[in-house]
Amino acid sequence: MDVLPSYSDRWQSTLHWQPSDRQQQNFQLLYDAILTANQQVNLTRITTPEDFWEKHLWDSLQGVAPWLSEGSSASALKVVDVGTGGGFPGLPVALVFPHWAIALLDATRKKLAALETVCEGLGIANVSFLPQRAEQVAHQPTHREAYNLALLRAVGPVNTCAEYALPLLTLGGQAILYRGQWSAEEEAGLTAILPRLGGKMVEVRSQTTPITQGVRHNVILTKTERTPDKFPRLPGIPSKTPLV
């Protein structure tokens, strides 16, 4: 198997944190397990060690950078990874914060079944699986307004992401929308619809990826009041017709 780079200096210079030896070993095991599962189910096209490190491990964790320095002393959070796909950002976050409860939500059952096998094989005990659409889960009493933190990476238009995330959050909870480029136009459009969903934008953080020098943005939303029961709308509508 290929060996993941450790890049301690790059972790440190960008996120002011670096994995422990144990965490580095766990990242390697995750990498190996994802590549093995990838032979059966298409989880990711990103398979070289450097790409996997930057685009999956580093990128997943830069979104939760404010908690990294606290490590195991960070408050225990209930987290939902909406549209987890190949398990990112949820699985790297679960490895670094074993006291957080992480729900991986994805409508593609085959992917979640593969990720369940990965977690069983690695002994990752703080992860649960929701093989449904976000529009359905957010109307279920056990999940609605139940999470402290929602993570959404590569899920679709930003207004769609907000409609998926805010109904799942507790009051005061945060959504982190992982984006590449970010424009004033997107920001204006998002800011206009957030009051209808009970949310507001806190900040937009930007990072430069350590190897390829690409640009990443994290759009941070917070839940300020209850989301009206009509949101999210029926399955498929938020993505086909984002709120304006």
Secondary structure, 3 states (H helix, E strand, C coil): CCCCCCCHHHHHHHHCCCCCHHHHHHHHHHHHHHHHHHCCCCCCCCCCHHHHHHHHHHHHHHCCHHHHCCHHHCCCCEEEEECCCCCCCHHHHHHHCCCCEEEEECCCHHHHHHHHHHHHHHCCCCEEEECCCHHHHCCCCCCCCCEEEEEEECCCCHHHHHHHHHHHEEEEEEEEEEECCCCHHHHHHHHHHHHHHCEEEEEEEEEECCCCCCEEEEEEEEECCCCCCCCCCCCCHHHHCCCC
